[in-house]
Amino acid sequence: MSWQGNQRDAAARVEFVTIRTSAEAVPCPEPGCAAPAGTTCTNLLTGDPLGYLPAHDKRIKEARG
């Protein structure tokens, strides 16, 4: 992988963590999830913590105000 590819991957990871951290400051309003503040959203199909998405869209929007 090229240096630029590594830089893009690193930037994407930083963005992911930034979005997840800000979203986890508020409880998740997604029906079926309702993760409390400070915890990761749950995959509504498997019950596992979300892995590929930082949080449910509703929670991200709620955190952004």
N, C-alpha and C positions, 0 to 999 in steps of 0.2 A: 504494500500500500504506500502511496506517495505521502510526502510530508503534508501536503495540503489536505489529503483525505483524513489523516490523523487529526489535523487541526479542526476540520469540520466535525469529526466524531466527538472531539473534546468539547466543542462549542455546543453540540446537541445534548451531550450529557449534562453540561452546566445548565442549559435551558430547562431540561427535564427536571433536574433537582430544584431549580428555582421555582418552577411552576408547582411542583408537588409540595414544597415547603410552604409556599404562600397559601395553597389550597387547604393544607392540613391545619391552618390557623382557624378555620371555621368548620362546623359540623357539616356533613354531606346531606343535602336535601333530596338526594336521589331516592325515590321509593324503592325499598328492598335493600338499600345499603345502610343509610343513616349512620355512617361511621362518625364517631365523636371527634371533636377537634383533637389534633395531636396523633391521629391514627390514619392509616392508609385505607382508601376505599376498597370495597370488596367486589370481585367479579360476580355479577348477578347470576351467572350460569353455573359457576363452579364453587363459589363461596371462598375462593382463594383471594389473597390480596392482589390488587391490580399490579401487573408487571410491565406491560407495554405502554400503558397510558399513565400519566402522572396522577390523574384523578378524574372523576366524572365531570362532564361539561358543566352541569348545574353548579357543582361545587367550585369549579374554577371561576365561573361567572360571579358567584356569590362572594368569593374572596376578592375579586377585582372591584367589587362594589358596583 
